[in-house]
Amino acid sequence: MYKLNDAGMAIVESARAVAGSTLASTAVETDSQARFPRESVQALRDAGFFGLTLSPEVGGQGQPPRTFAAVVEELAQRCASTAMIYVMHVSATQAIAASPTLTGKQELLSEIAAGRHLTTLAFSERGSRSHFWAPVSRLESGGNGEFVTSANKSWVTSASHADSYVSSAQQPAAGSPLESVLYLVDREAAGVQIGDGFDGLGLRGNDSSPVTLNNVAIPAGWLLTELGAGATAMLEVVLPWFAVGTAAMANGLSRAAVSATSRHLSTGRFESTDSLLRDLPNLRARLAQMSVRTEQSRALLAHTTRAMEQPDAMTPLFVLQARLAAIQAATDVTDLAMKACGGAAFSRQLGIERLFRDARAGWVMAPTADHLQEFVGRALTGLPLF
């Protein structure tokens, strides 16, 4: 599907092995207890996945978006919470790697590649809600070459476990929210307050909690962009990697639902007629629909990752479409899985009910499905996104 080279295929095989052992063994507990999957994250650290997309110069594996997508698919099939944590880490890592201003960037990237630093995104705010590109918080001059900021960040994945947050704010004296800047925050910095633990419908183990910044000092060397360049970095660096990662996560959920449904239909039996569930044409038809939707979405994502490696004017549109197609497919495919497998799916014994809940998180995660439809429509009619 992703046309990986030998190195990429070996990495995906490694991801499949980690997912099939550590992630699979803890996924049910992670979901039922809304517990951060420490064992799974540690397994990714140990296997070198924290630096998957970073340059070999800092100890990374230098892999392109297509390998990232294939890895996330493998993780999501076993534990979507772990996959979400990983997607946020890689997306934030790419913002750090692209920074023209961060002091000590190479040293930090080396720490990330070595598995010693987990990072994440902190864009959405209570006042901007899902409009992640329009922060309401602002950097203010703090003197001595520092800035200071206060913010109410919402839904920060890995909030209590990440070592740093890639965050956003309006620049000093900004005329609009789009005049923004990205900056790095140490989770243990004075003024950082993490809210109550996450207890949601799906992706229950990703520790997605609100984070409050109370007059947090931001050294000038911790800015990730020039003043006013934050929106550009969010849309041109972070969004493509986030969109690919979350699309791959949704596709992984769809693949897992197809596999679980196929197994159930091939083994569930009617004793009165000595026949299997797969002998019913309506159930086979649902499974066929699930498979087609899944592979359509995966094909679009594969095309998008290749386009990102040699971008042209159409690449941003493919990025938006790939995420939209994947989150729509995941909700539809997992819904069909629940219907095809009936009571067994609702009773949780097949694991499909968890896939169903996890798939719905992508629908409301910024940019939401509604945002994506609007962005795609504007792009297709020659209008600016904002």
Contacts in CASP RR format, 6 or more apart in sequence:
PFRMAT RR
TARGET T0000
AUTHOR 0000-0000-0000
METHOD contacts of the structure
MODEL  1
MYKLNDAGMAIVESARAVAGSTLASTAVETDSQARFPRESVQALRDAGFF
GLTLSPEVGGQGQPPRTFAAVVEELAQRCASTAMIYVMHVSATQAIAASP
TLTGKQELLSEIAAGRHLTTLAFSERGSRSHFWAPVSRLESGGNGEFVTS
ANKSWVTSASHADSYVSSAQQPAAGSPLESVLYLVDREAAGVQIGDGFDG
LGLRGNDSSPVTLNNVAIPAGWLLTELGAGATAMLEVVLPWFAVGTAAMA
NGLSRAAVSATSRHLSTGRFESTDSLLRDLPNLRARLAQMSVRTEQSRAL
LAHTTRAMEQPDAMTPLFVLQARLAAIQAATDVTDLAMKACGGAAFSRQL
GIERLFRDARAGWVMAPTADHLQEFVGRALTGLPLF
1 70 0 8 1.000
1 298 0 8 1.000
1 299 0 8 1.000
1 302 0 8 1.000
2 66 0 8 1.000
2 67 0 8 1.000
2 69 0 8 1.000
2 70 0 8 1.000
2 302 0 8 1.000
2 305 0 8 1.000
3 66 0 8 1.000
3 302 0 8 1.000
3 306 0 8 1.000
4 12 0 8 1.000
4 66 0 8 1.000
4 67 0 8 1.000
4 70 0 8 1.000
7 61 0 8 1.000
7 63 0 8 1.000
8 63 0 8 1.000
8 67 0 8 1.000
8 70 0 8 1.000
11 52 0 8 1.000
11 61 0 8 1.000
11 63 0 8 1.000
11 67 0 8 1.000
11 71 0 8 1.000
12 67 0 8 1.000
12 70 0 8 1.000
12 71 0 8 1.000
12 74 0 8 1.000
14 47 0 8 1.000
15 47 0 8 1.000
15 49 0 8 1.000
15 70 0 8 1.000
15 71 0 8 1.000
15 74 0 8 1.000
15 75 0 8 1.000
16 74 0 8 1.000
18 40 0 8 1.000
18 43 0 8 1.000
18 44 0 8 1.000
18 47 0 8 1.000
18 49 0 8 1.000
18 75 0 8 1.000
19 74 0 8 1.000
19 75 0 8 1.000
19 77 0 8 1.000
19 78 0 8 1.000
19 79 0 8 1.000
20 78 0 8 1.000
21 43 0 8 1.000
22 39 0 8 1.000
22 40 0 8 1.000
22 43 0 8 1.000
23 37 0 8 1.000
23 40 0 8 1.000
23 43 0 8 1.000
23 75 0 8 1.000
23 78 0 8 1.000
23 79 0 8 1.000
23 82 0 8 1.000
24 78 0 8 1.000
24 79 0 8 1.000
25 39 0 8 1.000
26 37 0 8 1.000
26 39 0 8 1.000
26 40 0 8 1.000
26 79 0 8 1.000
27 37 0 8 1.000
27 78 0 8 1.000
27 79 0 8 1.000
27 81 0 8 1.000
27 82 0 8 1.000
27 354 0 8 1.000
28 351 0 8 1.000
28 354 0 8 1.000
29 35 0 8 1.000
30 36 0 8 1.000
30 37 0 8 1.000
30 40 0 8 1.000
30 79 0 8 1.000
30 81 0 8 1.000
30 82 0 8 1.000
30 204 0 8 1.000
30 205 0 8 1.000
31 81 0 8 1.000
31 202 0 8 1.000
31 204 0 8 1.000
31 205 0 8 1.000
31 354 0 8 1.000
32 204 0 8 1.000
34 197 0 8 1.000
34 198 0 8 1.000
34 199 0 8 1.000
34 200 0 8 1.000
34 204 0 8 1.000
34 205 0 8 1.000
35 205 0 8 1.000
36 85 0 8 1.000
36 158 0 8 1.000
36 160 0 8 1.000
36 161 0 8 1.000
36 205 0 8 1.000
36 206 0 8 1.000
36 207 0 8 1.000
37 79 0 8 1.000
37 81 0 8 1.000
37 82 0 8 1.000
37 85 0 8 1.000
37 205 0 8 1.000
38 161 0 8 1.000
40 79 0 8 1.000
40 82 0 8 1.000
41 82 0 8 1.000
41 85 0 8 1.000
41 86 0 8 1.000
41 118 0 8 1.000
41 161 0 8 1.000
44 50 0 8 1.000
44 82 0 8 1.000
44 86 0 8 1.000
45 115 0 8 1.000
45 116 0 8 1.000
45 118 0 8 1.000
48 60 0 8 1.000
48 61 0 8 1.000
48 113 0 8 1.000
48 115 0 8 1.000
49 71 0 8 1.000
49 86 0 8 1.000
50 89 0 8 1.000
50 93 0 8 1.000
50 112 0 8 1.000
50 113 0 8 1.000
50 114 0 8 1.000
50 115 0 8 1.000
50 117 0 8 1.000
50 118 0 8 1.000
51 59 0 8 1.000
51 60 0 8 1.000
51 61 0 8 1.000
51 62 0 8 1.000
51 93 0 8 1.000
51 112 0 8 1.000
51 113 0 8 1.000
51 115 0 8 1.000
52 60 0 8 1.000
52 61 0 8 1.000
52 62 0 8 1.000
52 63 0 8 1.000
52 67 0 8 1.000
52 68 0 8 1.000
52 71 0 8 1.000
52 90 0 8 1.000
53 60 0 8 1.000
53 61 0 8 1.000
53 62 0 8 1.000
53 63 0 8 1.000
53 64 0 8 1.000
53 65 0 8 1.000
53 68 0 8 1.000
53 90 0 8 1.000
53 93 0 8 1.000
53 94 0 8 1.000
53 97 0 8 1.000
53 241 0 8 1.000
54 60 0 8 1.000
54 61 0 8 1.000
54 62 0 8 1.000
54 93 0 8 1.000
54 97 0 8 1.000
54 109 0 8 1.000
54 112 0 8 1.000
54 113 0 8 1.000
55 62 0 8 1.000
55 97 0 8 1.000
55 109 0 8 1.000
56 62 0 8 1.000
57 106 0 8 1.000
58 106 0 8 1.000
58 109 0 8 1.000
58 110 0 8 1.000
58 112 0 8 1.000
58 113 0 8 1.000
59 110 0 8 1.000
59 113 0 8 1.000
59 114 0 8 1.000
60 113 0 8 1.000
64 305 0 8 1.000
64 308 0 8 1.000
64 309 0 8 1.000
65 240 0 8 1.000
65 241 0 8 1.000
65 244 0 8 1.000
65 304 0 8 1.000
65 305 0 8 1.000
65 308 0 8 1.000
65 309 0 8 1.000
66 302 0 8 1.000
66 305 0 8 1.000
66 306 0 8 1.000
66 309 0 8 1.000
68 90 0 8 1.000
68 241 0 8 1.000
68 244 0 8 1.000
68 245 0 8 1.000
68 248 0 8 1.000
68 305 0 8 1.000
69 244 0 8 1.000
69 245 0 8 1.000
69 247 0 8 1.000
69 248 0 8 1.000
69 301 0 8 1.000
69 302 0 8 1.000
69 305 0 8 1.000
70 248 0 8 1.000
71 86 0 8 1.000
71 248 0 8 1.000
72 83 0 8 1.000
72 86 0 8 1.000
72 87 0 8 1.000
72 245 0 8 1.000
72 248 0 8 1.000
72 249 0 8 1.000
72 252 0 8 1.000
73 248 0 8 1.000
73 249 0 8 1.000
73 251 0 8 1.000
73 252 0 8 1.000
73 255 0 8 1.000
73 298 0 8 1.000
74 252 0 8 1.000
75 82 0 8 1.000
75 83 0 8 1.000
75 86 0 8 1.000
75 249 0 8 1.000
76 83 0 8 1.000
76 248 0 8 1.000
76 249 0 8 1.000
76 250 0 8 1.000
76 251 0 8 1.000
76 252 0 8 1.000
76 253 0 8 1.000
76 256 0 8 1.000
77 252 0 8 1.000
77 253 0 8 1.000
77 255 0 8 1.000
77 256 0 8 1.000
77 259 0 8 1.000
78 256 0 8 1.000
80 202 0 8 1.000
80 203 0 8 1.000
80 249 0 8 1.000
80 253 0 8 1.000
80 355 0 8 1.000
80 358 0 8 1.000
80 361 0 8 1.000
81 203 0 8 1.000
81 204 0 8 1.000
81 205 0 8 1.000
81 206 0 8 1.000
81 358 0 8 1.000
83 248 0 8 1.000
83 249 0 8 1.000
83 252 0 8 1.000
84 157 0 8 1.000
84 203 0 8 1.000
84 206 0 8 1.000
84 246 0 8 1.000
84 249 0 8 1.000
84 361 0 8 1.000
85 118 0 8 1.000
85 120 0 8 1.000
85 157 0 8 1.000
85 158 0 8 1.000
85 206 0 8 1.000
85 207 0 8 1.000
87 242 0 8 1.000
87 245 0 8 1.000
87 246 0 8 1.000
87 248 0 8 1.000
87 249 0 8 1.000
88 120 0 8 1.000
88 121 0 8 1.000
88 157 0 8 1.000
88 158 0 8 1.000
88 242 0 8 1.000
89 118 0 8 1.000
89 119 0 8 1.000
89 120 0 8 1.000
89 158 0 8 1.000
89 162 0 8 1.000
90 241 0 8 1.000
90 245 0 8 1.000
91 121 0 8 1.000
91 238 0 8 1.000
91 241 0 8 1.000
91 242 0 8 1.000
91 245 0 8 1.000
92 119 0 8 1.000
92 120 0 8 1.000
92 121 0 8 1.000
92 164 0 8 1.000
92 165 0 8 1.000
92 166 0 8 1.000
92 238 0 8 1.000
93 109 0 8 1.000
93 112 0 8 1.000
93 119 0 8 1.000
94 237 0 8 1.000
94 238 0 8 1.000
94 241 0 8 1.000
95 121 0 8 1.000
95 166 0 8 1.000
95 182 0 8 1.000
95 224 0 8 1.000
95 233 0 8 1.000
95 237 0 8 1.000
95 238 0 8 1.000
96 102 0 8 1.000
96 105 0 8 1.000
96 108 0 8 1.000
96 109 0 8 1.000
96 112 0 8 1.000
96 119 0 8 1.000
96 166 0 8 1.000
96 184 0 8 1.000
96 224 0 8 1.000
97 105 0 8 1.000
97 109 0 8 1.000
98 233 0 8 1.000
98 237 0 8 1.000
99 105 0 8 1.000
99 182 0 8 1.000
99 224 0 8 1.000
99 225 0 8 1.000
100 225 0 8 1.000
100 226 0 8 1.000
101 221 0 8 1.000
101 223 0 8 1.000
101 224 0 8 1.000
101 225 0 8 1.000
101 226 0 8 1.000
102 108 0 8 1.000
102 184 0 8 1.000
102 221 0 8 1.000
102 222 0 8 1.000
102 223 0 8 1.000
102 224 0 8 1.000
103 219 0 8 1.000
103 221 0 8 1.000
103 222 0 8 1.000
108 117 0 8 1.000
111 117 0 8 1.000
112 119 0 8 1.000
117 163 0 8 1.000
117 164 0 8 1.000
118 158 0 8 1.000
118 161 0 8 1.000
118 162 0 8 1.000
118 163 0 8 1.000
119 162 0 8 1.000
119 163 0 8 1.000
119 164 0 8 1.000
119 165 0 8 1.000
119 166 0 8 1.000
120 156 0 8 1.000
120 157 0 8 1.000
120 158 0 8 1.000
120 159 0 8 1.000
120 162 0 8 1.000
120 164 0 8 1.000
120 165 0 8 1.000
120 166 0 8 1.000
121 156 0 8 1.000
121 157 0 8 1.000
121 165 0 8 1.000
121 166 0 8 1.000
121 167 0 8 1.000
121 238 0 8 1.000
121 242 0 8 1.000
122 153 0 8 1.000
122 156 0 8 1.000
122 165 0 8 1.000
122 166 0 8 1.000
122 167 0 8 1.000
122 168 0 8 1.000
122 185 0 8 1.000
122 211 0 8 1.000
123 132 0 8 1.000
123 133 0 8 1.000
123 135 0 8 1.000
123 153 0 8 1.000
123 167 0 8 1.000
123 168 0 8 1.000
123 234 0 8 1.000
123 238 0 8 1.000
123 366 0 8 1.000
124 130 0 8 1.000
124 131 0 8 1.000
124 132 0 8 1.000
124 153 0 8 1.000
124 154 0 8 1.000
124 155 0 8 1.000
124 366 0 8 1.000
125 135 0 8 1.000
125 136 0 8 1.000
125 137 0 8 1.000
125 151 0 8 1.000
125 152 0 8 1.000
125 153 0 8 1.000
125 154 0 8 1.000
126 152 0 8 1.000
126 153 0 8 1.000
126 154 0 8 1.000
126 210 0 8 1.000
127 136 0 8 1.000
127 152 0 8 1.000
128 134 0 8 1.000
128 135 0 8 1.000
128 136 0 8 1.000
128 177 0 8 1.000
129 154 0 8 1.000
130 364 0 8 1.000
130 366 0 8 1.000
130 367 0 8 1.000
130 368 0 8 1.000
130 371 0 8 1.000
131 366 0 8 1.000
132 168 0 8 1.000
132 234 0 8 1.000
132 366 0 8 1.000
132 367 0 8 1.000
133 177 0 8 1.000
133 178 0 8 1.000
133 231 0 8 1.000
133 234 0 8 1.000
133 235 0 8 1.000
133 386 0 8 1.000
134 177 0 8 1.000
134 178 0 8 1.000
135 151 0 8 1.000
135 168 0 8 1.000
135 169 0 8 1.000
135 170 0 8 1.000
135 177 0 8 1.000
135 180 0 8 1.000
136 151 0 8 1.000
136 170 0 8 1.000
136 177 0 8 1.000
137 149 0 8 1.000
137 150 0 8 1.000
137 151 0 8 1.000
137 152 0 8 1.000
137 168 0 8 1.000
137 169 0 8 1.000
137 170 0 8 1.000
137 213 0 8 1.000
138 149 0 8 1.000
138 169 0 8 1.000
138 170 0 8 1.000
138 171 0 8 1.000
138 172 0 8 1.000
138 174 0 8 1.000
139 147 0 8 1.000
139 148 0 8 1.000
139 149 0 8 1.000
139 169 0 8 1.000
139 170 0 8 1.000
139 171 0 8 1.000
139 172 0 8 1.000
139 181 0 8 1.000
139 183 0 8 1.000
139 218 0 8 1.000
139 227 0 8 1.000
140 147 0 8 1.000
140 148 0 8 1.000
140 149 0 8 1.000
140 172 0 8 1.000
141 147 0 8 1.000
141 148 0 8 1.000
141 172 0 8 1.000
142 148 0 8 1.000
142 217 0 8 1.000
145 219 0 8 1.000
145 220 0 8 1.000
146 217 0 8 1.000
146 218 0 8 1.000
146 219 0 8 1.000
146 220 0 8 1.000
147 172 0 8 1.000
147 183 0 8 1.000
147 217 0 8 1.000
147 218 0 8 1.000
147 219 0 8 1.000
147 220 0 8 1.000
147 223 0 8 1.000
148 215 0 8 1.000
148 216 0 8 1.000
148 217 0 8 1.000
148 218 0 8 1.000
149 169 0 8 1.000
149 183 0 8 1.000
149 213 0 8 1.000
149 215 0 8 1.000
149 216 0 8 1.000
149 218 0 8 1.000
150 213 0 8 1.000
150 214 0 8 1.000
150 215 0 8 1.000
150 216 0 8 1.000
151 167 0 8 1.000
151 169 0 8 1.000
151 212 0 8 1.000
151 213 0 8 1.000
152 210 0 8 1.000
152 212 0 8 1.000
152 213 0 8 1.000
153 165 0 8 1.000
153 167 0 8 1.000
153 210 0 8 1.000
153 211 0 8 1.000
153 212 0 8 1.000
153 213 0 8 1.000
154 210 0 8 1.000
155 208 0 8 1.000
155 209 0 8 1.000
155 210 0 8 1.000
156 162 0 8 1.000
156 165 0 8 1.000
156 208 0 8 1.000
156 209 0 8 1.000
156 210 0 8 1.000
156 211 0 8 1.000
157 206 0 8 1.000
157 207 0 8 1.000
157 208 0 8 1.000
158 206 0 8 1.000
158 207 0 8 1.000
158 208 0 8 1.000
159 194 0 8 1.000
159 195 0 8 1.000
159 197 0 8 1.000
159 207 0 8 1.000
159 208 0 8 1.000
159 209 0 8 1.000
159 210 0 8 1.000
159 211 0 8 1.000
160 194 0 8 1.000
160 197 0 8 1.000
160 207 0 8 1.000
160 209 0 8 1.000
161 207 0 8 1.000
162 187 0 8 1.000
163 186 0 8 1.000
163 187 0 8 1.000
164 184 0 8 1.000
164 185 0 8 1.000
164 186 0 8 1.000
164 187 0 8 1.000
165 184 0 8 1.000
165 185 0 8 1.000
165 187 0 8 1.000
165 211 0 8 1.000
166 182 0 8 1.000
166 183 0 8 1.000
166 184 0 8 1.000
166 224 0 8 1.000
166 238 0 8 1.000
167 182 0 8 1.000
167 183 0 8 1.000
167 184 0 8 1.000
167 185 0 8 1.000
167 213 0 8 1.000
168 180 0 8 1.000
168 181 0 8 1.000
168 182 0 8 1.000
168 183 0 8 1.000
168 230 0 8 1.000
168 234 0 8 1.000
169 180 0 8 1.000
169 181 0 8 1.000
169 183 0 8 1.000
170 177 0 8 1.000
170 179 0 8 1.000
170 180 0 8 1.000
170 181 0 8 1.000
171 179 0 8 1.000
171 180 0 8 1.000
171 181 0 8 1.000
171 227 0 8 1.000
171 228 0 8 1.000
172 227 0 8 1.000
174 180 0 8 1.000
174 228 0 8 1.000
178 231 0 8 1.000
178 386 0 8 1.000
179 228 0 8 1.000
179 231 0 8 1.000
180 228 0 8 1.000
180 230 0 8 1.000
180 231 0 8 1.000
180 234 0 8 1.000
181 223 0 8 1.000
181 224 0 8 1.000
181 225 0 8 1.000
181 226 0 8 1.000
181 227 0 8 1.000
181 228 0 8 1.000
181 229 0 8 1.000
181 230 0 8 1.000
182 223 0 8 1.000
182 224 0 8 1.000
182 225 0 8 1.000
182 229 0 8 1.000
182 230 0 8 1.000
182 233 0 8 1.000
182 234 0 8 1.000
183 218 0 8 1.000
183 222 0 8 1.000
183 223 0 8 1.000
183 224 0 8 1.000
184 222 0 8 1.000
184 223 0 8 1.000
184 224 0 8 1.000
185 192 0 8 1.000
185 213 0 8 1.000
185 216 0 8 1.000
185 218 0 8 1.000
185 222 0 8 1.000
186 192 0 8 1.000
187 194 0 8 1.000
189 216 0 8 1.000
189 217 0 8 1.000
190 216 0 8 1.000
190 217 0 8 1.000
191 212 0 8 1.000
191 213 0 8 1.000
191 214 0 8 1.000
191 215 0 8 1.000
191 216 0 8 1.000
192 211 0 8 1.000
192 212 0 8 1.000
192 213 0 8 1.000
192 214 0 8 1.000
192 216 0 8 1.000
193 211 0 8 1.000
193 212 0 8 1.000
193 213 0 8 1.000
193 214 0 8 1.000
194 209 0 8 1.000
194 210 0 8 1.000
194 211 0 8 1.000
194 212 0 8 1.000
195 209 0 8 1.000
195 210 0 8 1.000
195 211 0 8 1.000
195 212 0 8 1.000
196 209 0 8 1.000
196 210 0 8 1.000
197 207 0 8 1.000
197 209 0 8 1.000
198 204 0 8 1.000
198 205 0 8 1.000
198 206 0 8 1.000
198 207 0 8 1.000
198 208 0 8 1.000
198 209 0 8 1.000
201 357 0 8 1.000
201 360 0 8 1.000
201 361 0 8 1.000
202 354 0 8 1.000
202 357 0 8 1.000
202 358 0 8 1.000
202 360 0 8 1.000
202 361 0 8 1.000
203 358 0 8 1.000
203 361 0 8 1.000
224 233 0 8 1.000
225 232 0 8 1.000
225 233 0 8 1.000
235 385 0 8 1.000
239 319 0 8 1.000
239 367 0 8 1.000
240 308 0 8 1.000
240 316 0 8 1.000
240 319 0 8 1.000
243 319 0 8 1.000
243 320 0 8 1.000
243 322 0 8 1.000
243 323 0 8 1.000
244 301 0 8 1.000
244 304 0 8 1.000
244 305 0 8 1.000
244 308 0 8 1.000
244 319 0 8 1.000
244 322 0 8 1.000
244 323 0 8 1.000
246 323 0 8 1.000
246 326 0 8 1.000
246 327 0 8 1.000
246 362 0 8 1.000
246 365 0 8 1.000
247 297 0 8 1.000
247 301 0 8 1.000
247 304 0 8 1.000
247 322 0 8 1.000
247 323 0 8 1.000
247 325 0 8 1.000
247 326 0 8 1.000
247 327 0 8 1.000
248 301 0 8 1.000
248 326 0 8 1.000
250 297 0 8 1.000
250 323 0 8 1.000
250 326 0 8 1.000
250 327 0 8 1.000
250 329 0 8 1.000
250 330 0 8 1.000
250 359 0 8 1.000
250 362 0 8 1.000
251 294 0 8 1.000
251 297 0 8 1.000
251 298 0 8 1.000
251 301 0 8 1.000
251 326 0 8 1.000
251 329 0 8 1.000
251 330 0 8 1.000
252 330 0 8 1.000
253 330 0 8 1.000
253 333 0 8 1.000
253 334 0 8 1.000
253 355 0 8 1.000
253 358 0 8 1.000
253 359 0 8 1.000
254 290 0 8 1.000
254 293 0 8 1.000
254 294 0 8 1.000
254 297 0 8 1.000
254 326 0 8 1.000
254 329 0 8 1.000
254 330 0 8 1.000
254 333 0 8 1.000
254 334 0 8 1.000
254 359 0 8 1.000
255 294 0 8 1.000
255 298 0 8 1.000
256 355 0 8 1.000
257 290 0 8 1.000
257 333 0 8 1.000
257 334 0 8 1.000
257 336 0 8 1.000
257 337 0 8 1.000
257 352 0 8 1.000
257 355 0 8 1.000
257 356 0 8 1.000
257 359 0 8 1.000
258 287 0 8 1.000
258 290 0 8 1.000
258 291 0 8 1.000
258 294 0 8 1.000
258 333 0 8 1.000
258 337 0 8 1.000
260 337 0 8 1.000
260 341 0 8 1.000
260 350 0 8 1.000
260 351 0 8 1.000
260 352 0 8 1.000
260 355 0 8 1.000
261 286 0 8 1.000
261 287 0 8 1.000
261 290 0 8 1.000
261 336 0 8 1.000
261 337 0 8 1.000
261 340 0 8 1.000
261 341 0 8 1.000
261 352 0 8 1.000
262 287 0 8 1.000
264 277 0 8 1.000
264 340 0 8 1.000
264 341 0 8 1.000
264 344 0 8 1.000
264 345 0 8 1.000
264 350 0 8 1.000
265 276 0 8 1.000
265 277 0 8 1.000
265 278 0 8 1.000
265 283 0 8 1.000
265 284 0 8 1.000
265 287 0 8 1.000
265 340 0 8 1.000
265 341 0 8 1.000
266 276 0 8 1.000
266 277 0 8 1.000
266 278 0 8 1.000
267 276 0 8 1.000
268 276 0 8 1.000
268 277 0 8 1.000
269 275 0 8 1.000
269 276 0 8 1.000
269 277 0 8 1.000
270 276 0 8 1.000
270 277 0 8 1.000
277 283 0 8 1.000
278 284 0 8 1.000
283 340 0 8 1.000
286 336 0 8 1.000
286 339 0 8 1.000
286 340 0 8 1.000
287 336 0 8 1.000
287 340 0 8 1.000
289 336 0 8 1.000
290 333 0 8 1.000
290 336 0 8 1.000
290 337 0 8 1.000
290 340 0 8 1.000
293 329 0 8 1.000
293 332 0 8 1.000
293 333 0 8 1.000
294 329 0 8 1.000
294 333 0 8 1.000
296 325 0 8 1.000
296 329 0 8 1.000
297 322 0 8 1.000
297 325 0 8 1.000
297 326 0 8 1.000
297 329 0 8 1.000
297 330 0 8 1.000
300 318 0 8 1.000
300 321 0 8 1.000
300 322 0 8 1.000
300 325 0 8 1.000
300 326 0 8 1.000
301 322 0 8 1.000
301 325 0 8 1.000
301 326 0 8 1.000
303 318 0 8 1.000
303 322 0 8 1.000
304 315 0 8 1.000
304 318 0 8 1.000
304 319 0 8 1.000
304 321 0 8 1.000
304 322 0 8 1.000
307 314 0 8 1.000
307 315 0 8 1.000
307 318 0 8 1.000
308 315 0 8 1.000
308 319 0 8 1.000
316 379 0 8 1.000
317 376 0 8 1.000
317 379 0 8 1.000
317 380 0 8 1.000
320 367 0 8 1.000
320 372 0 8 1.000
320 375 0 8 1.000
320 376 0 8 1.000
320 379 0 8 1.000
321 376 0 8 1.000
323 367 0 8 1.000
323 372 0 8 1.000
324 369 0 8 1.000
324 372 0 8 1.000
324 373 0 8 1.000
324 376 0 8 1.000
327 359 0 8 1.000
327 362 0 8 1.000
327 363 0 8 1.000
327 369 0 8 1.000
327 372 0 8 1.000
328 369 0 8 1.000
330 359 0 8 1.000
330 362 0 8 1.000
331 359 0 8 1.000
331 360 0 8 1.000
331 363 0 8 1.000
333 359 0 8 1.000
334 352 0 8 1.000
334 355 0 8 1.000
334 356 0 8 1.000
334 359 0 8 1.000
335 356 0 8 1.000
337 345 0 8 1.000
337 352 0 8 1.000
337 355 0 8 1.000
337 356 0 8 1.000
338 345 0 8 1.000
338 346 0 8 1.000
338 352 0 8 1.000
338 353 0 8 1.000
338 356 0 8 1.000
341 350 0 8 1.000
341 352 0 8 1.000
344 350 0 8 1.000
345 351 0 8 1.000
345 352 0 8 1.000
345 353 0 8 1.000
345 356 0 8 1.000
346 353 0 8 1.000
347 353 0 8 1.000
348 354 0 8 1.000
362 369 0 8 1.000
363 369 0 8 1.000
367 375 0 8 1.000
375 385 0 8 1.000
377 383 0 8 1.000
378 384 0 8 1.000
378 385 0 8 1.000
379 385 0 8 1.000
END
